[in-house]
Amino acid sequence: MSGQTFAQKALARAAGLDAVEVGQVVDARPDIVLSHDNTAAIRRIWQEFGQERVLIPERIAITLDHAVPAPTTKHAQNHAEIRRFVQEQGIRHFFEVGRGICHQVLSEEALVLPGQLILGADSHTTHYGWLGAFGAGIGRSEVATLWATGELWLRVPESMKIVLEGDLPPGVTAKDFALRVIGDLGADGGLYMSVEFHGSGIEAMSLESRMVLPNMMAEFGAKNAWVAPDERTVAYLERGLRQRMEIGDWRLGEGTQSPISNLHSLLPDPDAQYAAVHHYRAADLEPYVACPHSVDNVVPLSAVAGTRVQQAFLGTCTNGRLEDLAAAAAIIRGKQVAPGVRFLVIPASSEVLKAALERGYIQEFVEAGAVIGVPGCGPCMGNHMGIPAPGEVTISSANRNFRGRMGTADSEIYLANPAVVAASAVAGSIADPQDVIA
Amino acid sequence: MHITSRAWKYGDNINTDVIFPGKYTYTVTERAEIARHALEDLDPTFAANAQPGDVIVGGRNFGCGSSREQAATCLVYNGVGAVVAASFSRIFYRNALNNGLLAIACPAAAEAIQPGEMVTVDTERHVIRCAGGEFVFPPLSASVMGIVQAGGLVAYVKRKLAAA
């Protein structure tokens, strides 16, 4: 038997099999099933099964993040229905309005560990690849099915290997690398694939930078994406586990796997088979921007510098973490947001907000004229908190720039890294951070 | 299954935001209203004019973007008989089949079909016919076809739970 990819090993484990082949359909049992503001709709589907109790409540994680705090009565009713369900079913992994975006919160809480399988009713569930887990998005009916039966069919995907060698140049981020890959290979470049990231450039990245890559692979068509966990990943997860031990939510024991014991058995084999391998040299990369209305419409920053913007949005599960806020604060420190521009800063979680407060970033943003939002998804998907007017242009650190994504079909969204977003807020047009600092 | 109806043809990378805008995902819950917003930001003429059985035709990566299941159900609630595309984004593909909506990846047919023409989808012979010719597509696996024929995943699982 030839070597196994990460996807083969992870899905074999989740299906309770010794080994699986590419293309094989398995009945997988996820360790965590994620849903968010869509939980009420999923509950209504689940009720059709006629069960009184969900099968495994401890494997369910629910966050309120997509439209928080509730912008309308209907949204409030939706949240109220979710809280009743959580109460009724005794679901402990429930995170209220303001705790943050699901992928950031579940990472901070160490609810997903290396090698585990998480399925979520959210397309960016690919995110958990940053910690060496298999994360894939599924639909609402599928989450309802998992609540009822604990298992779901999955096809074992082909794998693609993307290798990054060397350190990223100053001003170039993981976001730029992700945009470059998607721009080169297309929005369907990784369709149905498990995308594995390898190379010294990935190993050298901060954990927060690594989080960007599997997250963005949802825009590449990938089923899941993967980064090798290392000592830093383990230290991060152990911090989350310790916090949960203190509140009595987690203990080492039967059925609970330590991140460390899981780590080494679920790495891809050196002789694993890949459908494609792509090599990048970090030194060749530069800041990129995805232009309207497609994430693969990628150009170098210099090609669109000077494009007027009315709104700059820093946040989301892609780029709303402490290092993103730090990069933006470094640009905006002592400066002002340009007249006629709204600069929205929305930390990805309450932990990020706390740390940003401690470090003085929030103070700096407010002094510069930025608007600080409640941790959550913000205006990313057009629910509230920064919907653009027709004809307006937004530069955003988010992952998606489809027509109408932020709630207005007749508006444009450019995607970039956090420093570029902050520089554009100061300049009033898409700007290179170097030009704003100078 | 045998469908003969009119084709609504669109391009590559038709994403879930133009199929069913995200701003409606937590507040629009009635079938008729979900149906009304179908393809709102792509083709505002669609929802008012779609006929039962009509076939949506897309290029590559149809349904990319969000996991929102309404991207599939808004088409089902308009009576769409099948979606034919060069390729599908994986979550949309699952959502479609899980709601009993045939999703057929057939690049040659997706290219040949002309907007507004009558097309036939025959799942017994695994062919799509249009003025440009007859195109064979690979059959769905028996288990997945079982989900479609049951009318979707929920009906399929209900049956399985009842039998257990």
Chai-1 contact restraints between the chains, C-beta under 6 A:
chainA,res_idxA,chainB,res_idxB,connection_type,confidence,min_distance_angstrom,max_distance_angstrom,comment,restraint_id
A,D37,B,Y26,contact,1.0,0.0,6.0,A-B,restraint_1
A,I45,B,V154,contact,1.0,0.0,6.0,A-B,restraint_2
A,E48,B,V154,contact,1.0,0.0,6.0,A-B,restraint_3
A,A67,B,Y26,contact,1.0,0.0,6.0,A-B,restraint_4
A,K74,B,T27,contact,1.0,0.0,6.0,A-B,restraint_5
A,H75,B,Y26,contact,1.0,0.0,6.0,A-B,restraint_6
A,N78,B,Y26,contact,1.0,0.0,6.0,A-B,restraint_7
A,A121,B,S67,contact,1.0,0.0,6.0,A-B,restraint_8
A,D122,B,S67,contact,1.0,0.0,6.0,A-B,restraint_9
A,S123,B,S66,contact,1.0,0.0,6.0,A-B,restraint_10
A,S123,B,S67,contact,1.0,0.0,6.0,A-B,restraint_11
A,S123,B,I91,contact,1.0,0.0,6.0,A-B,restraint_12
A,G137,B,S67,contact,1.0,0.0,6.0,A-B,restraint_13
A,G137,B,I91,contact,1.0,0.0,6.0,A-B,restraint_14
A,G139,B,S67,contact,1.0,0.0,6.0,A-B,restraint_15
A,G139,B,E69,contact,1.0,0.0,6.0,A-B,restraint_16
A,G139,B,R94,contact,1.0,0.0,6.0,A-B,restraint_17
A,G139,B,N95,contact,1.0,0.0,6.0,A-B,restraint_18
A,G139,B,N98,contact,1.0,0.0,6.0,A-B,restraint_19
A,R140,B,E69,contact,1.0,0.0,6.0,A-B,restraint_20
A,S141,B,N98,contact,1.0,0.0,6.0,A-B,restraint_21
A,S141,B,L153,contact,1.0,0.0,6.0,A-B,restraint_22
A,S141,B,V154,contact,1.0,0.0,6.0,A-B,restraint_23
A,T145,B,L153,contact,1.0,0.0,6.0,A-B,restraint_24
A,T145,B,V157,contact,1.0,0.0,6.0,A-B,restraint_25
A,A187,B,N13,contact,1.0,0.0,6.0,A-B,restraint_26
A,A187,B,N61,contact,1.0,0.0,6.0,A-B,restraint_27
A,A187,B,C64,contact,1.0,0.0,6.0,A-B,restraint_28
A,D188,B,R60,contact,1.0,0.0,6.0,A-B,restraint_29
A,D188,B,N61,contact,1.0,0.0,6.0,A-B,restraint_30
A,Y192,B,R90,contact,1.0,0.0,6.0,A-B,restraint_31
A,G221,B,S89,contact,1.0,0.0,6.0,A-B,restraint_32
A,K223,B,R90,contact,1.0,0.0,6.0,A-B,restraint_33
A,M381,B,G22,contact,1.0,0.0,6.0,A-B,restraint_34
A,G382,B,G22,contact,1.0,0.0,6.0,A-B,restraint_35
A,G382,B,K23,contact,1.0,0.0,6.0,A-B,restraint_36
A,N383,B,K23,contact,1.0,0.0,6.0,A-B,restraint_37
A,F402,B,N15,contact,1.0,0.0,6.0,A-B,restraint_38
A,F402,B,D17,contact,1.0,0.0,6.0,A-B,restraint_39
A,R403,B,V18,contact,1.0,0.0,6.0,A-B,restraint_40
A,R403,B,D41,contact,1.0,0.0,6.0,A-B,restraint_41
A,G404,B,D17,contact,1.0,0.0,6.0,A-B,restraint_42
A,G404,B,P21,contact,1.0,0.0,6.0,A-B,restraint_43
A,G404,B,D41,contact,1.0,0.0,6.0,A-B,restraint_44
A,R405,B,D17,contact,1.0,0.0,6.0,A-B,restraint_45
A,G407,B,K23,contact,1.0,0.0,6.0,A-B,restraint_46
A,A409,B,D41,contact,1.0,0.0,6.0,A-B,restraint_47
